[in-house]
């Protein structure tokens, strides 16, 4: 009959301690994720509308039952504008479940190989960040963003997410929502935006304050022109534009463009 020696007993006790520690960490992680998941009632987005509150140094969103006067439904937005923004910001928006793992992998690969780190946030993640989180860059914020994005995707349809996104995102200094953007840059309603105008609005989104310089100077920068042409090319590839329409839009000038 075997007996426990002092050495084997010590190993057993160490193993139990390690097991308990791992279990405690696992339970702690689960409780943390559950706390994040329950921290926001995203179901309110089905019946409430985010109202943009612009202050001197910050922007917040307040959910109200009243629909903002500038709010526009997805069906009242030009299909060119809708697809220009989706294809430039989140090509696989209608396929992924909130997190684009392929883009995250590519972004990490670029970083590890010494390339420029690129954003991998989906439209759903951007919406969560704008409505519920700060813009600080930290691992903790990204974890919260991922958990809440999963909850938003499980609660709302893709079209509901996209409609809210298009109505709250920034298109320039104090220009929030696609209705305000269409009126400010082109004196149009969102339904009237043509492909070239839609490409311009999509071009603004990575840095609306910086990239709106083209409008202020009434002349497209080299970056803006190149970016807009790339967006139009994506519209052609996705068959939103025919080859003939693409060729026309590449040469078209914006109404205010010198």
C-alpha positions in Angstrom: 0.0 0.0 0.0 1.4 3.4 -1.1 1.7 6.2 1.4 2.2 9.9 0.9 5.7 11.1 1.5 6.3 14.6 2.7 7.5 15.6 -0.8 4.4 14.1 -2.6 2.1 15.7 -0.1 3.7 19.1 -0.6 3.2 18.7 -4.4 -0.4 17.7 -3.9 -1.0 20.7 -1.7 0.7 23.0 -4.3 -1.5 21.5 -7.0 -4.6 22.2 -5.0 -3.6 25.8 -4.4 -2.9 26.3 -8.0 -6.2 24.8 -9.0 -8.1 27.0 -6.6 -6.3 30.1 -7.8 -7.1 29.3 -11.4 -10.7 28.6 -10.5 -10.9 31.9 -8.6 -9.4 33.8 -11.6 -11.9 32.1 -13.9 -14.9 33.0 -11.7 -13.6 36.5 -11.3 -13.3 36.9 -15.1 -16.9 35.6 -15.6 -18.3 37.9 -12.9 -16.4 40.9 -14.5 -17.8 40.1 -18.0 -21.3 39.6 -16.6 -21.0 43.0 -14.9 -20.0 44.6 -18.1 -22.8 42.9 -20.0 -25.4 44.1 -17.6 -24.0 47.6 -17.2 -25.9 49.0 -20.2 -29.6 48.4 -21.2 -29.0 48.4 -24.9 -32.6 47.2 -25.5 -33.5 50.9 -24.9 -32.1 51.6 -28.4 -35.3 49.9 -29.8 -37.6 52.5 -28.3 -35.3 55.5 -27.6 -33.2 57.8 -29.7 -29.7 59.1 -29.0 -29.7 62.9 -28.8 -26.3 64.4 -29.4 -25.1 66.8 -26.6 -22.2 68.9 -27.8 -20.2 70.6 -25.1 -17.0 72.6 -25.4 -14.6 69.7 -25.1 -16.8 66.6 -25.3 -19.8 65.0 -26.9 -22.2 62.8 -25.1 -25.4 61.0 -26.1 -28.6 61.0 -24.1 -31.4 58.5 -24.8 -34.8 60.0 -25.1 -38.2 58.7 -26.3 -38.6 61.7 -28.6 -37.1 61.3 -32.1 -34.6 64.1 -32.9 -35.7 66.5 -35.6 -32.7 65.6 -37.7 -33.2 61.9 -37.4 -33.5 60.1 -40.7 -34.6 56.5 -41.3 -32.3 54.1 -43.2 -34.7 53.9 -46.2 -34.6 57.7 -46.5 -30.8 57.7 -47.1 -29.3 57.4 -50.5 -28.1 53.9 -51.2 -24.9 55.4 -52.4 -24.3 57.0 -49.1 -25.2 53.9 -47.1 -22.9 51.6 -49.1 -20.1 54.1 -49.4 -19.9 54.3 -45.6 -20.4 50.6 -45.0 -17.8 49.5 -47.6 -15.2 52.1 -46.5 -15.7 51.6 -42.7 -16.7 47.9 -42.4 -16.8 45.9 -45.6 -18.1 42.7 -43.9 -20.7 44.5 -41.7 -23.6 42.3 -42.7 -21.5 39.1 -42.3 -19.7 39.4 -39.0 -21.2 39.2 -35.5 -19.9 42.5 -34.3 -16.2 41.7 -34.2 -14.3 41.3 -37.5 -11.8 38.7 -36.5 -10.1 38.8 -39.9 -9.5 42.5 -39.6 -8.3 42.2 -36.0 -5.8 39.4 -37.1 -4.6 41.6 -40.0 -4.1 44.6 -37.7 -2.2 42.6 -35.1 0.0 41.1 -38.0 0.8 44.6 -39.3 1.8 45.7 -35.8 4.0 42.7 -35.1 5.8 43.1 -38.5 6.6 46.7 -37.8 3.9 48.1 -40.0 1.6 51.0 -39.1 -1.1 49.9 -36.7 -4.5 50.2 -38.3 -7.9 50.3 -36.7 -10.0 47.1 -36.7 -13.2 48.5 -35.2 -16.5 47.5 -36.8 -19.4 49.8 -37.2 -21.0 48.1 -34.3 -17.9 48.7 -32.1 -17.8 52.3 -33.2 -21.4 52.8 -32.2 -20.8 51.2 -28.8 -17.8 53.4 -28.2 -19.7 56.6 -29.1 -22.8 55.8 -27.1 -21.4 54.1 -24.0 -17.6 54.5 -23.6 -14.8 57.0 -23.4 -12.3 57.4 -26.2 -9.3 56.4 -24.1 -7.0 53.8 -25.5 -6.7 51.0 -23.1 -7.1 47.2 -23.0 -9.9 47.6 -20.4 -11.9 49.8 -22.7 -11.5 47.4 -25.6 -12.7 44.5 -23.4 -15.8 46.5 -22.4 -16.3 47.5 -26.0 -16.2 43.9 -27.2 -18.7 42.7 -24.6 -21.2 45.5 -25.2 -20.8 45.1 -29.0 -21.8 41.4 -28.6 -24.9 42.5 -26.6 -25.8 45.2 -29.2 -25.5 42.6 -32.0 -27.7 40.2 -30.1 -30.4 42.8 -29.4 -30.6 44.9 -32.6 -30.8 44.0 -36.3 -28.0 45.1 -38.6 -30.2 47.7 -40.2 -31.1 49.1 -36.8 -27.5 49.4 -35.8 -26.6 51.0 -39.1 -29.4 53.6 -38.9 -28.4 54.6 -35.4 -24.8 54.8 -36.4 -25.5 57.0 -39.4 -27.5 59.4 -37.3 -24.9 59.9 -34.5 -21.5 59.8 -36.1 -19.4 63.0 -36.6 -18.9 64.3 -40.1 -17.0 67.5 -39.1 -16.7 70.1 -36.4 -20.2 70.1 -34.7 -21.7 68.2 -37.6 -23.3 65.1 -36.3 -25.5 62.7 -38.3 -25.9 62.2 -42.0 -28.8 64.6 -42.2 -26.8 67.4 -40.8 -23.8 66.4 -43.0 -25.9 66.3 -46.3 -27.3 69.8 -45.5 -24.0 71.3 -44.4 -21.7 70.1 -47.2 -24.2 69.9 -50.1 -27.5 71.6 -49.0 -29.3 68.3 -49.7 -31.3 65.7 -48.0 -29.7 62.4 -47.4 -31.9 60.7 -50.0 -30.5 63.1 -52.7 -26.8 62.4 -52.2 -25.0 61.2 -55.4 -22.1 58.7 -55.5 -19.4 61.4 -55.5 -20.9 63.3 -52.6 -21.4 60.0 -50.7 -17.7 59.1 -51.2 -16.8 62.5 -49.8 -18.8 61.9 -46.6 -17.4 58.4 -46.2 -13.9 59.8 -46.7 -14.4 62.1 -43.7 -15.2 59.5 -41.1 -11.7 58.4 -40.0 -10.9 62.0 -39.0 -13.8 64.3 -39.7 -12.2 67.4 -38.2 -9.0 67.0 -40.1 -10.3 65.8 -43.4 -13.0 68.4 -43.7 -10.2 70.9 -44.6 -11.1 70.1 -48.3 -14.5 71.7 -47.8 -13.1 74.7 -45.9 -10.6 75.3 -48.7 -13.1 74.4 -51.4 -10.5 72.1 -53.0 -9.9 68.4 -52.4 -6.6 67.5 -50.9 -4.5 64.8 -52.5 -5.5 62.4 -49.7 -9.2 63.2 -50.1 -9.2 62.7 -53.9 -7.3 59.4 -53.6 -9.5 58.1 -50.8 -12.7 59.1 -52.6 -11.6 57.3 -55.8 -10.9 54.2 -53.7 -14.4 54.3 -52.2 -15.9 54.7 -55.6 -13.9 51.7 -56.8 -15.3 49.7 -53.9 -18.8 50.7 -54.9 -18.1 49.5 -58.4 -16.6 46.2 -57.1 -19.8 45.7 -54.9 -21.9 46.4 -58.0 -23.5 49.4 -56.4 -22.2 51.3 -59.4 -22.0 50.1 -63.0 -18.7 50.5 -64.8 -20.2 53.4 -66.7 -21.4 55.1 -63.5 -18.0 54.6 -61.9 -16.2 56.2 -64.9 -18.6 59.2 -64.7 -18.3 59.7 -60.9 -14.5 59.6 -60.9 -14.5 62.6 -63.1 -17.4 64.5 -61.4 -16.7 67.6 -59.4 -18.5 68.5 -56.2 -20.7 71.6 -56.5 -18.3 73.7 -54.3 -15.1 72.2 -55.6 -12.8 74.7 -57.4 
